[in-house]
Amino acid sequence: MPVFVAGLYGVPLGAAQIALIAGYAVFMNATISGVPGGGLIAVTPVFVAVGLPLEGLALLFAVNAITDRFATVLCVTGDMAVAAMLGGRGAATNGTATLKVR
């Protein structure tokens, strides 16, 4: 997101700034993933650190309102698929009694 906004506003990014953005992205990927829309809020300090205009966040918020719906559907579908696979496998392989909820 910061690289897109930098290109949009014509702000050149050096190697150190790109490294900061990459490191921040790795850190935030592990910590903010459970908060809906938290990535946009958490990226604000990066914008300040690399000298990007905060007005670029308004554009990202507008686009995120649309794309977040599809990302949520994809995430929930993947979670359900894994739960269904693990649920079916556990009952078939361990041979112990399973609790069936009705």
N, C-alpha and C positions, 0 to 999 in steps of 0.2 A: 504494500500500500504506500509506504513512504517513497519508494522509487517511482511509482506511478505519479504521485503528486509532485515530486521533484521534476519529472519530465514535463508535466502539465504546466507548471509555473516557470519552467526554464531555470531551475536552480541546479547548478552543477554539484555532483556528489563525488568526493574523493574516495580513495581506497579505505581510509580510516573510517569515514562515515558509513560506507557500505558494510564494513566489518562490524561496526556498532549495530547497524540495523539487523544484520544476520544473527549476531549474538543475542540480541534482544528478542528476535523472533523465536529462537530455540528456547530461550528461558521462558517466554510467555506461553509457548505451545504446551509446556509442561505444567504451568500454574493456572492459567486463566480459562482453560478449555470448558469447564463446567458452568461458566457464567454466560447466559445468553446475551450476545452483543457486547460482551466484555472486551473483546479484542480491539474494538474501535475506541473504547475508553482508555484501554491500557496503552495504546500506541501514541497517545498524546505526548507523553514525555520524550519519545523518540523524535517527534516533530520538532519539539523545542530544542532538543540536544543537537540535531543536525541543521537547524536553522530553516526549517520549512514553515510556510505560512499556515496558521491554524484554520484558515478559511477552507483549506483543502479537505478538512474533516467533514465539513457540511456536505460536500459532494459525496464523500464516502458513506456518510450516514444515509443519504437519500438512496443510493444504489443498494446499500446493505439491507434496507427495508424490503426490497424485492427479492434479492438473492438469498437472504437468510431463510425464507420459507422453503426453498428447494434444498438448502443444506440441512435443514432440520428433518425434512422427509427422508433424505438419504441417510442421515445418521440414525434415525429411529428404525428405518428398515434394516439397516445393517445390524443394529443391536438385537432386533427381533430374530433375524436369521441366525445369528450366533447363539442366542438363547435357545432357539428351537433345535439347532444341531447338538448343542451340549446337553440339553434336556433329554433328547432321544437317546443319545449315546450313553449317558450315565445310567439310565434304567436298564439298558441292554447289556452292559459290560460288567457291572460290579456284582450282580447276583443278589444283592440285599433287597429287603422289602423297601418299597418306595411309598411315600405318602401321596395320595391322589386327592387333589382339591377339586371339589365340584361346585 
